[in-house]
Each structure stands twice: as structure tokens, then as C-alpha cells.
Amino acid sequence: MLDVLTSDANVLFESIHHVDSKVTVVVTLFEYGALVTEAHDSVAAQDLEHFDLVVVNDASTDGGEQRVMDWLQASHDRFGRALLVHHTRNQGLAAARNQGFAAAA
């Protein structure tokens, strides 16, 4: 569950398979939708057995959010917890990272 969810953010996807993760990978998304699937494939390929993935879309408009949603629906069981947070307005990289850190378990 999110410790801090800004008023301009909402959770679009959440999957919880276990709570054994000691590491959370946070990925921010803003206008690099063409690269996001490759980035997430790289995260999923890591050797660490138990970890979580939090993706924060900082109001990207290039279709990346739908790519992330499709990828998470197909791959969420790789992670203890998978989460997609959507900012309704662009808040900048620092705010997106902070949102991701706040969402980390």
C-alpha cells in the first residue's frame, strides 16, 4: 500500500504475489514509451529472486503507459509486488521518483 499518494496520482495496476521482497525497483516514465518494454524486460531478467517493481508514469502522453500496463499484465507474477502509478499532471522527475520511493514496501 502507498504511504504517500499525491492528490494528482492514482494506482492503475497492482498485483501482490508475496511480501518476501527486500528490494524494490522504481522506474519512472515520461515520454520514452518506445524504450520502456526493453527496460522492464531487463529488470525482470535480474538474478534476484524476490523483488518488487513500481512504475510511476509522470503524465507521459506517448503511449508508454499502455505498454507498461500490457507488460505488467503479462509479467506481474515475476515480482512480489507490481504497481503502476499514474500522475494526472507532469510533476517532474524528482516527484515521480519520490512517489515511487513512497510506494516501495
C-alpha positions, 0 to 999 in steps of 0.5 A: 500500500502507498504511504504517500499518494499525491492528490494528482496520482492514482494506482492503475495496476497492482498485483501482490504475489508475496511480501518476501521482497527486500528490494524494490525497483522504481522506474519512472516514465515520461515520454520514452514509451518506445524504450520502456518494454526493453527496460522492464524486460531487463529488470525482470531478467535480474538474478534476484529472486524476490523483488518488487517493481513500481512504475510511476508514469509522470503524465507521459502522453506517448503511449508508454503507459499502455505498454507498461500496463500490457507488460505488467499484465503479462509479467506481474507474477515475476515480482512480489509486488507490481504497481503502476502509478499514474500522475494526472499532471507532469510533476517532474522527475524528482516527484515521480521518483519520490512517489515511487520511493513512497510506494516501495514496501 
